[in-house]
Amino acid sequence: MAVKRMDNIGIVVENLETTIEFFRQLGLDLEGRAVIEGEWSGRITGLTDQRVEVAMMRTPDGHGGLELSRFLAPATVQDHRNAPVNALGYLRVMFAVDNLDETLEKLFELGAQLVGEVVQYENVYRLCYIRGPEGILIGLAESL
């Protein structure tokens, strides 16, 4: 059986409110929030006695999802937020945008920082990486 579709990407954060607002400004919609806890949830993740505040966000087309999680218990154990682009594991999430310059202007006001430069790939895309809240690496691409 093949994968039907990708539902979401999960990112663990410390400040859920700031991160939700950042992704709202990027254009994602807050689909819902909940606190997940109980024996059943620990069986999925392998973490007993977990308590996690979760915010589900969706892209405007309804296809892409982002699950933001703030662990209340147990405490987070490792921090990969400032890993360079060539680090193993989670690298970045990429979003297609209509106007890269306007998007960057809005996100810079929220504290985003450009990682390298905005570059043009042939006559196809303008691309860049930014660091969003908590150092989350985000790619932005504008079709030309």
C-alpha positions in Angstrom: 0.0 0.0 0.0 1.3 3.4 -0.9 1.1 6.6 1.1 -2.2 8.4 0.5 -0.8 11.9 1.3 1.4 13.7 3.8 -0.8 15.1 6.5 1.6 17.2 8.5 5.1 18.0 9.7 5.7 18.3 13.5 7.9 20.9 15.2 8.5 21.0 18.9 8.7 24.6 20.3 9.0 26.3 23.6 6.8 29.4 22.9 3.6 28.1 21.2 1.8 31.5 21.1 4.7 33.3 19.3 5.1 30.4 16.8 1.4 30.2 16.0 1.4 34.0 15.3 4.4 33.7 13.1 2.9 31.0 10.9 -0.4 32.9 10.9 1.4 35.9 9.4 2.9 33.5 6.9 -0.6 32.6 5.8 -1.4 29.3 7.6 -4.7 28.9 9.5 -5.0 27.7 13.0 -7.1 24.5 12.7 -7.3 23.7 16.3 -5.5 23.4 19.7 -5.6 20.7 22.3 -3.7 19.2 25.3 -2.8 15.6 24.6 -2.1 13.4 27.5 -2.9 10.0 28.9 -1.7 6.4 28.7 -2.8 6.0 25.0 -0.7 8.9 23.8 2.4 7.6 25.5 2.0 4.3 23.7 2.3 6.1 20.4 5.4 8.2 21.2 7.1 5.9 23.7 7.1 8.7 26.3 5.2 7.7 29.4 3.2 10.3 31.3 3.4 12.8 28.5 1.5 16.0 28.4 1.7 18.1 25.2 0.0 21.2 24.1 -0.6 20.9 20.3 -1.6 23.5 17.7 -2.6 22.2 14.2 -2.1 24.7 11.4 -3.0 24.3 7.7 -1.8 25.9 4.5 -4.5 27.9 2.7 -5.0 25.2 0.1 -5.9 22.7 2.9 -3.3 20.2 1.9 -0.2 21.0 4.0 -0.2 20.7 7.8 2.1 21.9 10.5 1.7 20.4 14.0 3.3 22.7 16.6 3.9 20.9 20.0 5.0 22.3 23.3 5.9 19.5 25.8 4.7 20.2 29.3 6.0 16.8 30.4 8.4 15.3 30.1 10.9 18.1 29.5 12.5 18.4 26.0 15.9 16.7 25.8 17.8 18.1 22.8 17.9 21.3 20.9 18.5 21.3 17.2 17.0 24.7 16.4 20.3 26.3 15.4 21.7 23.4 13.5 23.3 24.4 10.1 21.5 23.6 6.9 23.7 20.5 6.4 22.8 18.8 9.7 21.4 15.3 9.8 17.7 14.9 10.5 14.9 17.5 10.2 16.2 20.2 8.0 13.5 22.7 7.1 9.9 23.2 5.9 9.4 24.9 2.5 6.5 27.2 1.6 5.5 28.5 -1.8 4.6 32.2 -1.6 3.1 34.6 -4.1 5.4 37.6 -3.3 8.7 36.8 -1.7 9.7 40.4 -0.9 6.4 41.2 0.8 6.5 38.0 2.7 10.0 38.6 3.9 9.1 42.2 4.9 6.2 40.9 7.1 8.3 38.1 8.7 11.3 40.4 9.4 9.0 42.5 11.5 8.3 39.4 13.6 12.0 38.7 14.1 12.8 36.4 11.2 16.4 36.5 9.9 17.7 35.7 6.5 20.1 32.7 6.6 22.0 33.4 3.4 20.7 35.4 0.4 17.6 35.6 -1.7 18.6 33.9 -5.0 17.1 33.3 -8.3 17.2 29.8 -9.8 17.2 30.2 -13.6 13.8 31.7 -14.6 11.9 29.4 -12.3 12.1 30.4 -8.7 13.3 33.1 -6.2 14.3 31.2 -3.1 15.7 31.8 0.4 16.0 30.3 3.9 15.0 32.2 7.0 15.2 31.5 10.7 11.8 32.0 12.2 10.7 31.8 15.9 13.0 29.7 18.0 15.4 29.3 15.1 13.1 27.2 13.0 14.6 26.9 9.5 12.0 27.8 6.8 12.4 27.9 3.1 10.4 30.3 0.9 10.0 30.0 -2.8 8.3 32.3 -5.3 7.5 30.9 -8.8 8.5 33.3 -11.6 
